[in-house]
């Protein structure tokens, strides 16, 4: 079953390789969508794929890469849009 999730990651997540970490994890989980920095200092993740794989991504994002400091995640499940062919870094 396909699902769509938007995640806003709060904390020390810019300048620590966080987007590349998410990119690698999303590719391994066969997800589609993107990850990007937000001007206010957060990272936004929009992903589509199997619900179980999206939940696995959320678990990995809660931990993050070694130099990140994750304070909070804002998670919003949405209707699948089907706009993405692959996972990208913006």
N, C-alpha and C positions, 0 to 999 in steps of 0.2 A: 504494500500500500504506500503510495506517495504522500508526502506531507511537506509543508513549507514552514520554516521558522525564521524569525528575525531575532537576533541576539545583539544587545548593546553591552559591551564589556567595559566596566568601570575599574579604574585603578591605574597602576603604572604599566601601561600596555603599548605605549608608543616609544620607538627607539630601542626596543629590546628583542626584536625579531619575532614579534607576536604574529604579524600577518603571515609571515612565511611558515611559522608553526601551524597556524590554522589551515593554510593552503595545503601543506603536506598531509595533515590529518584528514582533511576533506577529500583529497584525492584518493587516499587509501580506503576511505569509506564509500567511494564511488558517489559522491554528492556533487550537485551542481549549484552554482550561485557565485557569490563573491565575498571578499573581505576588504574593508577599507578603513583608513583612519578618518576620524571625525574631527573637525576643527576645535571642538571643545575638549579634546584629549582622550576620548573614548575610541573604541574600535567597534565598527558595525559589521556583523556577519549576517548575510542573507543566504539561506541554503534550502535546497529541495532534494528530496530523495526518500528512501525508505525511512519510516518513522523510527525504527530501532536504530538505524545508523545515525540519524540526527540526534537521538538521545545519547548515543555513544560520543558524538562530537561534543555535545554539551558537557559531558563528564570530563573530557579531555581539556576543554576550554576552561573549566573551573580550576584546573591545575596550572595550565599554561606552560610556556617554556621557562627555563631556569631563571632568567633575570626579570621575569614579569612578576608583578604583585597584583593579583586579582582581588578586588574589593567586593564586587557585586556583579551579577548578571541580570539584565532585564530581558526576559524571554517572552516572545509573543508568537503563538501559533496562528497561522493564517491559511487561507484557501490556496491551494496549489495554483500557480500562475503558468507554469510551463514555459517560461521565457528563457531559460538557461540551457546551454548545450554542454558546458563544462564549468569548472570552478576557477575563478580568476582573482588576482590581486589588483585592486585599484589604488 
